[in-house]
Amino acid sequence: MQYSIDLIEELTVLSMFDLGNHQAGLKIHHTAEPVIIAAAQRLYQKGLTSHVDGGYLTQLGIEAAEHAQAALTILDT
């Protein structure tokens, strides 16, 4: 199975969230790389975040970020 660049960029954005503090959101500024801005927009469209420019993780987003960050931690060792 081969994964798209879009999916990898979305995983990158999910890995930016602090899972230890769900009150800490994420703000993707208009000066960020266009691929990161687009990934944040896609996560919002998928219902994983509360705002198009990041915001807070929804319950589904928390679950996705937990799995994404766990996988990245395992693969990075």
N, CA, C and O atoms as a Maestro MAE file, in Angstrom:
{
 s_m_m2io_version
 :::
 2.0.0
}

f_m_ct {
 s_m_title
 :::
 protein
 m_atom[308] {
  # First column is atom index #
  i_m_mmod_type
  r_m_x_coord
  r_m_y_coord
  r_m_z_coord
  i_m_residue_number
  s_m_chain_name
  s_m_pdb_residue_name
  s_m_pdb_atom_name
  i_m_atomic_number
  :::
  1 25 0.844 -1.165 0.000 1 A "MET " " N  " 7
  2 3 0.000 0.000 0.000 1 A "MET " " CA " 6
  3 2 0.900 1.242 0.000 1 A "MET " " C  " 6
  4 15 1.869 1.321 0.755 1 A "MET " " O  " 8
  5 25 0.569 2.183 -0.840 2 A "GLN " " N  " 7
  6 3 1.336 3.420 -0.917 2 A "GLN " " CA " 6
  7 2 0.449 4.576 -0.449 2 A "GLN " " C  " 6
  8 15 -0.717 4.667 -0.832 2 A "GLN " " O  " 8
  9 25 1.006 5.450 0.375 3 A "TYR " " N  " 7
  10 3 0.238 6.546 0.933 3 A "TYR " " CA " 6
  11 2 0.542 7.843 0.203 3 A "TYR " " C  " 6
  12 15 1.662 8.061 -0.258 3 A "TYR " " O  " 8
  13 25 -0.454 8.692 0.104 4 A "SER " " N  " 7
  14 3 -0.305 9.954 -0.609 4 A "SER " " CA " 6
  15 2 0.477 10.959 0.232 4 A "SER " " C  " 6
  16 15 0.544 10.852 1.456 4 A "SER " " O  " 8
  17 25 1.050 11.913 -0.438 5 A "ILE " " N  " 7
  18 3 1.749 13.008 0.237 5 A "ILE " " CA " 6
  19 2 0.758 13.763 1.131 5 A "ILE " " C  " 6
  20 15 1.119 14.181 2.231 5 A "ILE " " O  " 8
  21 25 -0.484 13.941 0.671 6 A "ASP " " N  " 7
  22 3 -1.504 14.630 1.467 6 A "ASP " " CA " 6
  23 2 -1.688 13.950 2.818 6 A "ASP " " C  " 6
  24 15 -1.768 14.623 3.846 6 A "ASP " " O  " 8
  25 25 -1.754 12.635 2.822 7 A "LEU " " N  " 7
  26 3 -1.945 11.887 4.068 7 A "LEU " " CA " 6
  27 2 -0.751 12.077 4.993 7 A "LEU " " C  " 6
  28 15 -0.923 12.252 6.200 7 A "LEU " " O  " 8
  29 25 0.437 12.044 4.447 8 A "ILE " " N  " 7
  30 3 1.640 12.242 5.252 8 A "ILE " " CA " 6
  31 2 1.661 13.648 5.850 8 A "ILE " " C  " 6
  32 15 2.060 13.828 7.001 8 A "ILE " " O  " 8
  33 25 1.239 14.632 5.082 9 A "GLU " " N  " 7
  34 3 1.181 16.003 5.588 9 A "GLU " " CA " 6
  35 2 0.137 16.140 6.694 9 A "GLU " " C  " 6
  36 15 0.343 16.885 7.652 9 A "GLU " " O  " 8
  37 25 -0.973 15.431 6.569 10 A "GLU " " N  " 7
  38 3 -1.994 15.453 7.617 10 A "GLU " " CA " 6
  39 2 -1.456 14.812 8.894 10 A "GLU " " C  " 6
  40 15 -1.725 15.298 9.992 10 A "GLU " " O  " 8
  41 25 -0.702 13.728 8.758 11 A "LEU " " N  " 7
  42 3 -0.076 13.105 9.923 11 A "LEU " " CA " 6
  43 2 0.918 14.061 10.576 11 A "LEU " " C  " 6
  44 15 1.044 14.096 11.800 11 A "LEU " " O  " 8
  45 25 1.613 14.827 9.761 12 A "THR " " N  " 7
  46 3 2.553 15.820 10.283 12 A "THR " " CA " 6
  47 2 1.824 16.840 11.145 12 A "THR " " C  " 6
  48 15 2.284 17.176 12.237 12 A "THR " " O  " 8
  49 25 0.692 17.331 10.662 13 A "VAL " " N  " 7
  50 3 -0.075 18.308 11.440 13 A "VAL " " CA " 6
  51 2 -0.613 17.658 12.712 13 A "VAL " " C  " 6
  52 15 -0.558 18.269 13.779 13 A "VAL " " O  " 8
  53 25 -1.124 16.449 12.625 14 A "LEU " " N  " 7
  54 3 -1.621 15.764 13.827 14 A "LEU " " CA " 6
  55 2 -0.516 15.582 14.863 14 A "LEU " " C  " 6
  56 15 -0.777 15.609 16.065 14 A "LEU " " O  " 8
  57 25 0.709 15.397 14.399 15 A "SER " " N  " 7
  58 3 1.818 15.200 15.337 15 A "SER " " CA " 6
  59 2 2.213 16.489 16.047 15 A "SER " " C  " 6
  60 15 2.962 16.446 17.022 15 A "SER " " O  " 8
  61 25 1.726 17.628 15.579 16 A "MET " " N  " 7
  62 3 2.041 18.916 16.206 16 A "MET " " CA " 6
  63 2 1.198 19.195 17.448 16 A "MET " " C  " 6
  64 15 1.564 20.046 18.259 16 A "MET " " O  " 8
  65 25 0.095 18.504 17.608 17 A "PHE " " N  " 7
  66 3 -0.791 18.742 18.745 17 A "PHE " " CA " 6
  67 2 -0.195 18.162 20.019 17 A "PHE " " C  " 6
  68 15 0.389 17.078 20.006 17 A "PHE " " O  " 8
  69 25 -0.347 18.891 21.116 18 A "ASP " " N  " 7
  70 3 0.102 18.451 22.434 18 A "ASP " " CA " 6
  71 2 -1.009 17.609 23.058 18 A "ASP " " C  " 6
  72 15 -2.011 18.147 23.529 18 A "ASP " " O  " 8
  73 25 -0.831 16.311 23.058 19 A "LEU " " N  " 7
  74 3 -1.866 15.422 23.589 19 A "LEU " " CA " 6
  75 2 -1.925 15.438 25.110 19 A "LEU " " C  " 6
  76 15 -2.877 14.922 25.695 19 A "LEU " " O  " 8
  77 25 -0.939 16.011 25.746 20 A "GLY " " N  " 7
  78 3 -0.947 16.121 27.193 20 A "GLY " " CA " 6
  79 2 -1.809 17.266 27.692 20 A "GLY " " C  " 6
  80 15 -2.090 17.366 28.886 20 A "GLY " " O  " 8
  81 25 -2.229 18.130 26.777 21 A "ASN " " N  " 7
  82 3 -3.045 19.283 27.148 21 A "ASN " " CA " 6
  83 2 -4.053 19.555 26.033 21 A "ASN " " C  " 6
  84 15 -3.741 20.227 25.050 21 A "ASN " " O  " 8
  85 25 -5.254 19.029 26.198 22 A "HIS " " N  " 7
  86 3 -6.278 19.191 25.163 22 A "HIS " " CA " 6
  87 2 -6.809 20.616 25.092 22 A "HIS " " C  " 6
  88 15 -7.527 20.966 24.156 22 A "HIS " " O  " 8
  89 25 -6.458 21.443 26.081 23 A "GLN " " N  " 7
  90 3 -6.863 22.851 26.046 23 A "GLN " " CA " 6
  91 2 -5.905 23.689 25.206 23 A "GLN " " C  " 6
  92 15 -6.188 24.849 24.908 23 A "GLN " " O  " 8
  93 25 -4.779 23.106 24.827 24 A "ALA " " N  " 7
  94 3 -3.811 23.805 23.980 24 A "ALA " " CA " 6
  95 2 -4.103 23.457 22.531 24 A "ALA " " C  " 6
  96 15 -3.889 22.326 22.093 24 A "ALA " " O  " 8
  97 25 -4.586 24.424 21.810 25 A "GLY " " N  " 7
  98 3 -4.880 24.198 20.405 25 A "GLY " " CA " 6
  99 2 -3.661 24.451 19.540 25 A "GLY " " C  " 6
  100 15 -2.538 24.563 20.030 25 A "GLY " " O  " 8
  101 25 -3.903 24.538 18.274 26 A "LEU " " N  " 7
  102 3 -2.852 24.748 17.292 26 A "LEU " " CA " 6
  103 2 -3.323 25.821 16.327 26 A "LEU " " C  " 6
  104 15 -4.447 25.757 15.829 26 A "LEU " " O  " 8
  105 25 -2.481 26.799 16.060 27 A "LYS " " N  " 7
  106 3 -2.820 27.870 15.119 27 A "LYS " " CA " 6
  107 2 -1.846 27.784 13.964 27 A "LYS " " C  " 6
  108 15 -0.645 27.992 14.137 27 A "LYS " " O  " 8
  109 25 -2.368 27.476 12.775 28 A "ILE " " N  " 7
  110 3 -1.560 27.451 11.564 28 A "ILE " " CA " 6
  111 2 -1.677 28.839 10.940 28 A "ILE " " C  " 6
  112 15 -2.741 29.212 10.446 28 A "ILE " " O  " 8
  113 25 -0.607 29.588 10.962 29 A "HIS " " N  " 7
  114 3 -0.617 30.949 10.447 29 A "HIS " " CA " 6
  115 2 -0.576 30.970 8.918 29 A "HIS " " C  " 6
  116 15 -0.128 30.012 8.286 29 A "HIS " " O  " 8
  117 25 -1.040 32.052 8.345 30 A "HIS " " N  " 7
  118 3 -1.061 32.189 6.886 30 A "HIS " " CA " 6
  119 2 0.338 32.201 6.287 30 A "HIS " " C  " 6
  120 15 0.488 32.070 5.072 30 A "HIS " " O  " 8
  121 25 1.367 32.358 7.120 31 A "THR " " N  " 7
  122 3 2.749 32.351 6.646 31 A "THR " " CA " 6
  123 2 3.371 30.949 6.681 31 A "THR " " C  " 6
  124 15 4.518 30.765 6.275 31 A "THR " " O  " 8
  125 25 2.613 29.971 7.166 32 A "ALA " " N  " 7
  126 3 3.105 28.585 7.205 32 A "ALA " " CA " 6
  127 2 3.250 28.064 5.779 32 A "ALA " " C  " 6
  128 15 2.736 28.653 4.827 32 A "ALA " " O  " 8
  129 25 3.949 26.967 5.659 33 A "GLU " " N  " 7
  130 3 4.101 26.347 4.342 33 A "GLU " " CA " 6
  131 2 2.726 26.007 3.788 33 A "GLU " " C  " 6
  132 15 1.869 25.510 4.519 33 A "GLU " " O  " 8
  133 25 2.506 26.268 2.507 34 A "PRO " " N  " 7
  134 3 1.189 25.988 1.904 34 A "PRO " " CA " 6
  135 2 0.714 24.547 2.101 34 A "PRO " " C  " 6
  136 15 -0.485 24.312 2.256 34 A "PRO " " O  " 8
  137 25 1.628 23.588 2.098 35 A "VAL " " N  " 7
  138 3 1.208 22.189 2.276 35 A "VAL " " CA " 6
  139 2 0.663 21.947 3.681 35 A "VAL " " C  " 6
  140 15 -0.230 21.121 3.867 35 A "VAL " " O  " 8
  141 25 1.200 22.669 4.679 36 A "ILE " " N  " 7
  142 3 0.722 22.528 6.052 36 A "ILE " " CA " 6
  143 2 -0.643 23.206 6.193 36 A "ILE " " C  " 6
  144 15 -1.540 22.679 6.851 36 A "ILE " " O  " 8
  145 25 -0.793 24.368 5.575 37 A "ILE " " N  " 7
  146 3 -2.088 25.061 5.589 37 A "ILE " " CA " 6
  147 2 -3.156 24.176 4.957 37 A "ILE " " C  " 6
  148 15 -4.257 24.048 5.492 37 A "ILE " " O  " 8
  149 25 -2.834 23.568 3.824 38 A "ALA " " N  " 7
  150 3 -3.786 22.691 3.133 38 A "ALA " " CA " 6
  151 2 -4.108 21.458 3.969 38 A "ALA " " C  " 6
  152 15 -5.258 21.022 4.015 38 A "ALA " " O  " 8
  153 25 -3.101 20.895 4.630 39 A "ALA " " N  " 7
  154 3 -3.332 19.718 5.477 39 A "ALA " " CA " 6
  155 2 -4.253 20.065 6.637 39 A "ALA " " C  " 6
  156 15 -5.131 19.276 6.986 39 A "ALA " " O  " 8
  157 25 -4.065 21.237 7.239 40 A "ALA " " N  " 7
  158 3 -4.931 21.675 8.338 40 A "ALA " " CA " 6
  159 2 -6.366 21.835 7.847 40 A "ALA " " C  " 6
  160 15 -7.309 21.481 8.555 40 A "ALA " " O  " 8
  161 25 -6.531 22.359 6.658 41 A "GLN " " N  " 7
  162 3 -7.877 22.513 6.091 41 A "GLN " " CA " 6
  163 2 -8.532 21.162 5.862 41 A "GLN " " C  " 6
  164 15 -9.722 20.995 6.130 41 A "GLN " " O  " 8
  165 25 -7.770 20.202 5.370 42 A "ARG " " N  " 7
  166 3 -8.330 18.859 5.142 42 A "ARG " " CA " 6
  167 2 -8.726 18.194 6.458 42 A "ARG " " C  " 6
  168 15 -9.757 17.525 6.527 42 A "ARG " " O  " 8
  169 25 -7.912 18.374 7.506 43 A "LEU " " N  " 7
  170 3 -8.255 17.794 8.809 43 A "LEU " " CA " 6
  171 2 -9.555 18.386 9.330 43 A "LEU " " C  " 6
  172 15 -10.371 17.678 9.920 43 A "LEU " " O  " 8
  173 25 -9.750 19.685 9.114 44 A "TYR " " N  " 7
  174 3 -10.998 20.331 9.512 44 A "TYR " " CA " 6
  175 2 -12.175 19.749 8.723 44 A "TYR " " C  " 6
  176 15 -13.225 19.456 9.295 44 A "TYR " " O  " 8
  177 25 -11.998 19.586 7.422 45 A "GLN " " N  " 7
  178 3 -13.064 19.039 6.573 45 A "GLN " " CA " 6
  179 2 -13.415 17.608 6.965 45 A "GLN " " C  " 6
  180 15 -14.554 17.177 6.786 45 A "GLN " " O  " 8
  181 25 -12.455 16.880 7.493 46 A "LYS " " N  " 7
  182 3 -12.684 15.501 7.925 46 A "LYS " " CA " 6
  183 2 -13.258 15.426 9.344 46 A "LYS " " C  " 6
  184 15 -13.551 14.340 9.843 46 A "LYS " " O  " 8
  185 25 -13.415 16.587 9.990 47 A "GLY " " N  " 7
  186 3 -13.983 16.617 11.327 47 A "GLY " " CA " 6
  187 2 -13.001 16.305 12.441 47 A "GLY " " C  " 6
  188 15 -13.415 15.945 13.543 47 A "GLY " " O  " 8
  189 25 -11.707 16.437 12.175 48 A "LEU " " N  " 7
  190 3 -10.705 16.122 13.185 48 A "LEU " " CA " 6
  191 2 -10.283 17.334 14.008 48 A "LEU " " C  " 6
  192 15 -9.742 17.180 15.103 48 A "LEU " " O  " 8
  193 25 -10.524 18.531 13.495 49 A "THR " " N  " 7
  194 3 -10.191 19.757 14.218 49 A "THR " " CA " 6
  195 2 -11.388 20.694 14.229 49 A "THR " " C  " 6
  196 15 -12.330 20.536 13.451 49 A "THR " " O  " 8
  197 25 -11.332 21.675 15.129 50 A "SER " " N  " 7
  198 3 -12.456 22.585 15.306 50 A "SER " " CA " 6
  199 2 -12.421 23.797 14.375 50 A "SER " " C  " 6
  200 15 -13.441 24.461 14.192 50 A "SER " " O  " 8
  201 25 -11.269 24.089 13.790 51 A "HIS " " N  " 7
  202 3 -11.139 25.253 12.914 51 A "HIS " " CA " 6
  203 2 -10.300 24.906 11.694 51 A "HIS " " C  " 6
  204 15 -9.465 24.002 11.728 51 A "HIS " " O  " 8
  205 25 -10.537 25.631 10.636 52 A "VAL " " N  " 7
  206 3 -9.833 25.387 9.378 52 A "VAL " " CA " 6
  207 2 -8.329 25.643 9.508 52 A "VAL " " C  " 6
  208 15 -7.539 25.076 8.753 52 A "VAL " " O  " 8
  209 25 -7.932 26.486 10.453 53 A "ASP " " N  " 7
  210 3 -6.511 26.787 10.636 53 A "ASP " " CA " 6
  211 2 -5.926 26.092 11.870 53 A "ASP " " C  " 6
  212 15 -4.967 26.579 12.469 53 A "ASP " " O  " 8
  213 25 -6.500 24.975 12.234 54 A "GLY " " N  " 7
  214 3 -6.013 24.202 13.369 54 A "GLY " " CA " 6
  215 2 -7.051 24.127 14.457 54 A "GLY " " C  " 6
  216 15 -7.908 23.244 14.445 54 A "GLY " " O  " 8
  217 25 -6.981 25.052 15.406 55 A "GLY " " N  " 7
  218 3 -7.939 25.037 16.503 55 A "GLY " " CA " 6
  219 2 -7.650 23.908 17.461 55 A "GLY " " C  " 6
  220 15 -6.495 23.637 17.792 55 A "GLY " " O  " 8
  221 25 -8.695 23.257 17.900 56 A "TYR " " N  " 7
  222 3 -8.588 22.157 18.856 56 A "TYR " " CA " 6
  223 2 -8.966 20.855 18.172 56 A "TYR " " C  " 6
  224 15 -9.704 20.838 17.186 56 A "TYR " " O  " 8
  225 25 -8.448 19.777 18.710 57 A "LEU " " N  " 7
  226 3 -8.828 18.465 18.199 57 A "LEU " " CA " 6
  227 2 -10.238 18.126 18.662 57 A "LEU " " C  " 6
  228 15 -10.598 18.372 19.814 57 A "LEU " " O  " 8
  229 25 -11.026 17.565 17.770 58 A "THR " " N  " 7
  230 3 -12.319 17.009 18.155 58 A "THR " " CA " 6
  231 2 -12.047 15.664 18.831 58 A "THR " " C  " 6
  232 15 -10.899 15.224 18.891 58 A "THR " " O  " 8
  233 25 -13.083 15.016 19.334 59 A "GLN " " N  " 7
  234 3 -12.873 13.696 19.940 59 A "GLN " " CA " 6
  235 2 -12.261 12.730 18.925 59 A "GLN " " C  " 6
  236 15 -11.339 11.983 19.252 59 A "GLN " " O  " 8
  237 25 -12.768 12.747 17.711 60 A "LEU " " N  " 7
  238 3 -12.204 11.898 16.662 60 A "LEU " " CA " 6
  239 2 -10.759 12.304 16.372 60 A "LEU " " C  " 6
  240 15 -9.904 11.447 16.146 60 A "LEU " " O  " 8
  241 25 -10.490 13.595 16.378 61 A "GLY " " N  " 7
  242 3 -9.137 14.085 16.152 61 A "GLY " " CA " 6
  243 2 -8.171 13.653 17.241 61 A "GLY " " C  " 6
  244 15 -7.014 13.336 16.962 61 A "GLY " " O  " 8
  245 25 -8.642 13.641 18.482 62 A "ILE " " N  " 7
  246 3 -7.801 13.177 19.589 62 A "ILE " " CA " 6
  247 2 -7.402 11.727 19.365 62 A "ILE " " C  " 6
  248 15 -6.238 11.360 19.524 62 A "ILE " " O  " 8
  249 25 -8.374 10.912 18.997 63 A "GLU " " N  " 7
  250 3 -8.087 9.494 18.749 63 A "GLU " " CA " 6
  251 2 -7.100 9.334 17.597 63 A "GLU " " C  " 6
  252 15 -6.161 8.542 17.681 63 A "GLU " " O  " 8
  253 25 -7.318 10.087 16.524 64 A "ALA " " N  " 7
  254 3 -6.426 9.999 15.364 64 A "ALA " " CA " 6
  255 2 -5.015 10.461 15.727 64 A "ALA " " C  " 6
  256 15 -4.032 9.830 15.338 64 A "ALA " " O  " 8
  257 25 -4.918 11.561 16.470 65 A "ALA " " N  " 7
  258 3 -3.611 12.083 16.861 65 A "ALA " " CA " 6
  259 2 -2.889 11.119 17.802 65 A "ALA " " C  " 6
  260 15 -1.674 10.948 17.701 65 A "ALA " " O  " 8
  261 25 -3.626 10.494 18.710 66 A "GLU " " N  " 7
  262 3 -3.011 9.518 19.616 66 A "GLU " " CA " 6
  263 2 -2.409 8.370 18.828 66 A "GLU " " C  " 6
  264 15 -1.275 7.963 19.082 66 A "GLU " " O  " 8
  265 25 -3.161 7.849 17.879 67 A "HIS " " N  " 7
  266 3 -2.665 6.731 17.069 67 A "HIS " " CA " 6
  267 2 -1.496 7.169 16.185 67 A "HIS " " C  " 6
  268 15 -0.503 6.452 16.062 67 A "HIS " " O  " 8
  269 25 -1.619 8.333 15.581 68 A "ALA " " N  " 7
  270 3 -0.562 8.838 14.699 68 A "ALA " " CA " 6
  271 2 0.730 9.055 15.477 68 A "ALA " " C  " 6
  272 15 1.806 8.637 15.048 68 A "ALA " " O  " 8
  273 25 0.609 9.715 16.633 69 A "GLN " " N  " 7
  274 3 1.812 9.990 17.420 69 A "GLN " " CA " 6
  275 2 2.420 8.714 17.978 69 A "GLN " " C  " 6
  276 15 3.643 8.610 18.072 69 A "GLN " " O  " 8
  277 25 1.603 7.750 18.348 70 A "ALA " " N  " 7
  278 3 2.126 6.469 18.831 70 A "ALA " " CA " 6
  279 2 2.881 5.751 17.723 70 A "ALA " " C  " 6
  280 15 3.969 5.222 17.951 70 A "ALA " " O  " 8
  281 25 2.312 5.730 16.534 71 A "ALA " " N  " 7
  282 3 2.976 5.065 15.408 71 A "ALA " " CA " 6
  283 2 4.300 5.756 15.078 71 A "ALA " " C  " 6
  284 15 5.304 5.086 14.837 71 A "ALA " " O  " 8
  285 25 4.306 7.075 15.065 72 A "LEU " " N  " 7
  286 3 5.537 7.805 14.778 72 A "LEU " " CA " 6
  287 2 6.605 7.531 15.845 72 A "LEU " " C  " 6
  288 15 7.786 7.406 15.520 72 A "LEU " " O  " 8
  289 25 6.197 7.438 17.108 73 A "THR " " N  " 7
  290 3 7.138 7.145 18.178 73 A "THR " " CA " 6
  291 2 7.738 5.760 18.001 73 A "THR " " C  " 6
  292 15 8.948 5.584 18.141 73 A "THR " " O  " 8
  293 25 6.911 4.786 17.698 74 A "ILE " " N  " 7
  294 3 7.394 3.418 17.504 74 A "ILE " " CA " 6
  295 2 8.342 3.345 16.307 74 A "ILE " " C  " 6
  296 15 9.393 2.710 16.387 74 A "ILE " " O  " 8
  297 25 7.984 3.976 15.226 75 A "LEU " " N  " 7
  298 3 8.797 3.908 14.013 75 A "LEU " " CA " 6
  299 2 10.095 4.711 14.117 75 A "LEU " " C  " 6
  300 15 11.052 4.453 13.387 75 A "LEU " " O  " 8
  301 25 10.121 5.682 15.026 76 A "ASP " " N  " 7
  302 3 11.301 6.529 15.163 76 A "ASP " " CA " 6
  303 2 12.357 5.929 16.080 76 A "ASP " " C  " 6
  304 15 13.444 6.490 16.217 76 A "ASP " " O  " 8
  305 25 12.054 4.798 16.710 77 A "THR " " N  " 7
  306 3 13.037 4.198 17.629 77 A "THR " " CA " 6
  307 2 13.972 3.258 16.915 77 A "THR " " C  " 6
  308 15 14.856 2.673 17.542 77 A "THR " " O  " 8
  :::
 }
 m_bond[307] {
  # First column is bond index #
  i_m_from
  i_m_to
  i_m_order
  :::
  1 1 2 1
  2 2 3 1
  3 3 4 2
  4 3 5 1
  5 5 6 1
  6 6 7 1
  7 7 8 2
  8 7 9 1
  9 9 10 1
  10 10 11 1
  11 11 12 2
  12 11 13 1
  13 13 14 1
  14 14 15 1
  15 15 16 2
  16 15 17 1
  17 17 18 1
  18 18 19 1
  19 19 20 2
  20 19 21 1
  21 21 22 1
  22 22 23 1
  23 23 24 2
  24 23 25 1
  25 25 26 1
  26 26 27 1
  27 27 28 2
  28 27 29 1
  29 29 30 1
  30 30 31 1
  31 31 32 2
  32 31 33 1
  33 33 34 1
  34 34 35 1
  35 35 36 2
  36 35 37 1
  37 37 38 1
  38 38 39 1
  39 39 40 2
  40 39 41 1
  41 41 42 1
  42 42 43 1
  43 43 44 2
  44 43 45 1
  45 45 46 1
  46 46 47 1
  47 47 48 2
  48 47 49 1
  49 49 50 1
  50 50 51 1
  51 51 52 2
  52 51 53 1
  53 53 54 1
  54 54 55 1
  55 55 56 2
  56 55 57 1
  57 57 58 1
  58 58 59 1
  59 59 60 2
  60 59 61 1
  61 61 62 1
  62 62 63 1
  63 63 64 2
  64 63 65 1
  65 65 66 1
  66 66 67 1
  67 67 68 2
  68 67 69 1
  69 69 70 1
  70 70 71 1
  71 71 72 2
  72 71 73 1
  73 73 74 1
  74 74 75 1
  75 75 76 2
  76 75 77 1
  77 77 78 1
  78 78 79 1
  79 79 80 2
  80 79 81 1
  81 81 82 1
  82 82 83 1
  83 83 84 2
  84 83 85 1
  85 85 86 1
  86 86 87 1
  87 87 88 2
  88 87 89 1
  89 89 90 1
  90 90 91 1
  91 91 92 2
  92 91 93 1
  93 93 94 1
  94 94 95 1
  95 95 96 2
  96 95 97 1
  97 97 98 1
  98 98 99 1
  99 99 100 2
  100 99 101 1
  101 101 102 1
  102 102 103 1
  103 103 104 2
  104 103 105 1
  105 105 106 1
  106 106 107 1
  107 107 108 2
  108 107 109 1
  109 109 110 1
  110 110 111 1
  111 111 112 2
  112 111 113 1
  113 113 114 1
  114 114 115 1
  115 115 116 2
  116 115 117 1
  117 117 118 1
  118 118 119 1
  119 119 120 2
  120 119 121 1
  121 121 122 1
  122 122 123 1
  123 123 124 2
  124 123 125 1
  125 125 126 1
  126 126 127 1
  127 127 128 2
  128 127 129 1
  129 129 130 1
  130 130 131 1
  131 131 132 2
  132 131 133 1
  133 133 134 1
  134 134 135 1
  135 135 136 2
  136 135 137 1
  137 137 138 1
  138 138 139 1
  139 139 140 2
  140 139 141 1
  141 141 142 1
  142 142 143 1
  143 143 144 2
  144 143 145 1
  145 145 146 1
  146 146 147 1
  147 147 148 2
  148 147 149 1
  149 149 150 1
  150 150 151 1
  151 151 152 2
  152 151 153 1
  153 153 154 1
  154 154 155 1
  155 155 156 2
  156 155 157 1
  157 157 158 1
  158 158 159 1
  159 159 160 2
  160 159 161 1
  161 161 162 1
  162 162 163 1
  163 163 164 2
  164 163 165 1
  165 165 166 1
  166 166 167 1
  167 167 168 2
  168 167 169 1
  169 169 170 1
  170 170 171 1
  171 171 172 2
  172 171 173 1
  173 173 174 1
  174 174 175 1
  175 175 176 2
  176 175 177 1
  177 177 178 1
  178 178 179 1
  179 179 180 2
  180 179 181 1
  181 181 182 1
  182 182 183 1
  183 183 184 2
  184 183 185 1
  185 185 186 1
  186 186 187 1
  187 187 188 2
  188 187 189 1
  189 189 190 1
  190 190 191 1
  191 191 192 2
  192 191 193 1
  193 193 194 1
  194 194 195 1
  195 195 196 2
  196 195 197 1
  197 197 198 1
  198 198 199 1
  199 199 200 2
  200 199 201 1
  201 201 202 1
  202 202 203 1
  203 203 204 2
  204 203 205 1
  205 205 206 1
  206 206 207 1
  207 207 208 2
  208 207 209 1
  209 209 210 1
  210 210 211 1
  211 211 212 2
  212 211 213 1
  213 213 214 1
  214 214 215 1
  215 215 216 2
  216 215 217 1
  217 217 218 1
  218 218 219 1
  219 219 220 2
  220 219 221 1
  221 221 222 1
  222 222 223 1
  223 223 224 2
  224 223 225 1
  225 225 226 1
  226 226 227 1
  227 227 228 2
  228 227 229 1
  229 229 230 1
  230 230 231 1
  231 231 232 2
  232 231 233 1
  233 233 234 1
  234 234 235 1
  235 235 236 2
  236 235 237 1
  237 237 238 1
  238 238 239 1
  239 239 240 2
  240 239 241 1
  241 241 242 1
  242 242 243 1
  243 243 244 2
  244 243 245 1
  245 245 246 1
  246 246 247 1
  247 247 248 2
  248 247 249 1
  249 249 250 1
  250 250 251 1
  251 251 252 2
  252 251 253 1
  253 253 254 1
  254 254 255 1
  255 255 256 2
  256 255 257 1
  257 257 258 1
  258 258 259 1
  259 259 260 2
  260 259 261 1
  261 261 262 1
  262 262 263 1
  263 263 264 2
  264 263 265 1
  265 265 266 1
  266 266 267 1
  267 267 268 2
  268 267 269 1
  269 269 270 1
  270 270 271 1
  271 271 272 2
  272 271 273 1
  273 273 274 1
  274 274 275 1
  275 275 276 2
  276 275 277 1
  277 277 278 1
  278 278 279 1
  279 279 280 2
  280 279 281 1
  281 281 282 1
  282 282 283 1
  283 283 284 2
  284 283 285 1
  285 285 286 1
  286 286 287 1
  287 287 288 2
  288 287 289 1
  289 289 290 1
  290 290 291 1
  291 291 292 2
  292 291 293 1
  293 293 294 1
  294 294 295 1
  295 295 296 2
  296 295 297 1
  297 297 298 1
  298 298 299 1
  299 299 300 2
  300 299 301 1
  301 301 302 1
  302 302 303 1
  303 303 304 2
  304 303 305 1
  305 305 306 1
  306 306 307 1
  307 307 308 2
  :::
 }
}
